[in-house]
Amino acid sequence: MAKRVSGGGLWTAEYAQRLLERWEQSGQSLPVYARSLGVRAQRLYWWRHRLTATARATPARALLVPVSVRSDPWMTAGEG
C-alpha cells in the first residue's frame, strides 16, 4: 500500500523502510531527519509504527521435521 506525501508522491513500505534505515544510520533525531527530507516527522513515526506492527504480525515459519513411529517388537502388551 502506498501513502501520499506532499508534492503528490507516493511512499511504498519499501521506500519508507529505506528512509527509516537511513535515519537510524544518520544519528539524527527523527524530527531533524524528517525536516532534511522536507516531510513531517509524524509521517516517519507512522511508517515506523506500521512497519514494526507488520513485522510483529507476520508469523514465524515453523520448521517441520518428518518423523516415523514404529512399535518395539521386543515389548509386549502391559510392559513399558
Secondary structure by P-SEA (a helix, b strand, c coil): ccccccccccccaaaaaaaaaaaaaacccaaaaaaaacccaaaaaaaaaaaaaaaaacccbbbbbbbbbbcccccccccc
